Amino acid sequence: MARVKPKRHNIRVDMTAMTDVSFLLLTFFILTAQFAKPDVETITTPSSISEKLLPDASLMTILSTPDGKFYFTPVENGSERMQLLDNMGEKYGMKFTDPEKAAFSQVQAIGVPMNQLKGFLNLPDEDRKAYKSPTGIPMDSANAQLIDWVQQSLAVNPDYKLAIKGDTQTKYPKVKALFEGLRDIDFLKFWLITSQETAQE
């Protein structure tokens, strides 16, 4: 007597739930991702094998270009930025209008001396974003405005942290002047931003 073969049933996997989860995760990552803003000028950082990460919050940044110009990026907190601008205005005997304060809250980086700051803030938005400073913020023994930006930021919030992003072509005397200025205000802990280099086996 012949054996009866059981009828084969096709296995059907319902992918609806997995598709829903995939799209939810994709949407979550898109909405929460923070995109890095491009630097105001092209900076080629030195490489290192350090794997330490920069702090996420309360970080101010100094950029040093190949030709030795300095830019300062304040912390992004709006109200604290306003207090920083007021502090710098008081130190340099300047008053800022409400439109200038609004512009300051939106700038990516400051790269002009204090006597040119009002003119920079009064530029149209597009011109201000595309502006390349011919001088940068002064930083030498006779005029250390860059250190004043750091010091007045710390007066707003002593918990601020500092990262320095220098170009491989920046001349050492410029960087030395910055480090000496930070030493003079007793601010000795900061990060140096580098590009990742693969460790040699």
C-alpha positions in Angstrom: 0.0 0.0 0.0 1.5 3.4 -1.1 2.3 5.9 1.6 0.2 9.1 1.6 2.4 12.1 1.3 1.3 15.0 3.5 0.3 18.2 1.6 3.1 20.8 1.7 2.1 24.3 2.9 4.1 27.3 1.8 5.5 29.2 4.7 4.5 32.9 4.6 6.3 35.4 6.7 4.4 38.6 7.5 6.9 41.4 7.1 4.5 44.2 8.0 5.6 44.6 11.6 9.3 44.6 10.6 8.8 47.2 8.0 7.0 49.4 10.5 9.8 49.1 13.0 12.4 49.8 10.3 10.7 53.0 9.2 10.2 54.1 12.8 13.9 53.7 13.6 14.9 55.4 10.4 12.6 58.4 11.2 13.9 58.6 14.7 17.6 58.7 13.6 16.9 61.3 10.9 15.0 63.6 13.3 17.5 63.3 16.1 20.7 63.5 14.1 22.9 66.6 14.6 24.8 67.5 11.5 28.2 69.1 11.9 28.3 72.7 10.7 31.1 73.4 8.2 34.0 75.5 9.4 34.0 79.2 8.4 37.4 78.4 6.7 39.0 75.2 5.6 41.0 73.6 8.4 43.2 70.6 7.9 43.7 69.1 11.4 46.7 67.1 12.4 46.2 63.4 12.8 46.4 61.4 16.1 45.4 58.0 17.4 43.5 59.5 20.4 39.9 58.1 20.7 38.7 60.6 23.3 35.5 62.3 22.2 34.7 66.0 22.6 32.0 66.9 25.2 28.6 67.3 23.6 27.4 70.4 25.5 28.8 73.7 26.8 31.6 73.7 24.3 33.3 76.8 22.9 35.7 76.4 20.0 38.7 78.3 18.7 39.7 77.9 15.0 43.2 78.6 13.9 43.6 79.0 10.1 46.8 78.2 8.1 47.6 81.9 7.9 47.3 82.4 11.6 43.8 84.0 11.9 41.7 83.1 14.9 37.9 82.5 15.0 35.9 82.0 18.1 32.6 80.0 18.3 30.6 80.7 21.4 28.4 78.1 23.1 25.0 77.8 21.3 22.8 78.6 24.3 20.9 81.8 23.2 20.5 83.5 26.5 24.1 82.9 27.5 25.3 84.2 24.2 23.4 87.4 24.9 25.1 87.7 28.3 28.5 87.1 26.6 27.9 89.9 24.1 26.8 92.2 26.9 30.0 91.4 28.8 32.2 92.0 25.8 30.4 95.3 25.1 30.9 96.4 28.7 34.6 95.6 28.6 35.1 97.5 25.3 32.7 100.3 26.0 30.2 99.3 23.3 26.4 99.1 23.2 24.6 96.6 20.9 21.1 97.1 19.5 18.4 94.4 19.5 19.0 93.5 15.8 22.7 93.2 16.5 22.0 90.9 19.4 19.7 88.8 17.3 22.4 88.5 14.6 24.9 87.5 17.2 22.7 84.7 18.5 22.8 83.2 14.9 26.4 83.6 14.0 28.5 80.5 13.6 31.8 82.1 14.5 33.3 85.5 15.3 36.4 86.4 13.4 36.7 90.1 13.6 38.3 92.6 16.1 35.8 94.2 18.5 36.0 97.6 16.6 34.6 95.8 13.5 32.0 93.6 15.3 29.0 96.0 14.9 29.7 96.2 11.2 29.9 92.5 10.9 26.6 91.9 12.8 24.9 94.5 10.6 25.7 92.6 7.4 22.8 90.9 5.6 22.5 87.2 6.7 24.0 85.7 3.5 26.9 88.1 3.5 27.6 87.4 7.1 27.6 83.7 6.6 30.0 84.0 3.6 32.3 86.5 5.3 36.0 85.6 5.4 37.8 87.8 7.9 41.0 89.4 6.6 42.5 89.6 10.1 40.7 87.3 12.5 40.4 88.1 16.2 43.6 89.7 17.5 45.7 87.4 19.7 49.2 88.7 20.7 50.9 90.1 23.8 49.7 93.6 23.0 46.1 92.8 22.0 44.6 89.5 23.3 40.9 89.9 22.4 40.6 86.2 21.8 41.4 85.5 25.4 38.8 88.1 26.4 36.2 86.1 24.5 37.2 83.0 26.4 37.4 84.8 29.8 34.0 86.6 29.4 32.4 83.3 28.3 33.7 81.7 31.5 32.2 84.6 33.4 28.8 83.7 32.0 29.3 80.0 32.8 32.4 78.6 34.6 31.5 75.1 33.4 32.2 75.9 29.7 34.7 73.7 28.0 37.1 74.7 25.2 38.3 72.9 22.1 41.0 74.3 19.8 41.0 73.3 16.1 44.2 74.3 14.4 45.5 73.7 10.9 48.7 71.7 10.3 50.2 74.7 8.6 49.5 77.2 11.4 52.8 78.7 12.6 53.9 77.8 16.1 54.3 81.4 17.4 50.6 82.0 16.8 49.6 78.9 18.7 52.1 79.6 21.5 50.6 83.0 22.0 47.2 81.4 22.4 48.4 78.9 24.9 50.2 81.6 26.9 47.1 83.7 26.9 45.0 80.8 28.3 47.7 80.2 30.9 47.5 83.8 32.0 43.8 83.4 32.8 44.6 80.1 34.5 42.5 78.1 32.0 44.7 75.1 31.5 42.4 72.3 30.5 41.1 72.2 26.9 40.8 69.8 23.9 42.8 69.8 20.7 40.7 68.6 17.8 42.5 66.1 15.5 41.5 63.8 12.7 41.5 60.0 13.4 44.6 58.1 12.5 44.6 54.3 12.4 47.0 52.9 15.1 49.9 50.9 13.6 50.0 47.3 14.7 
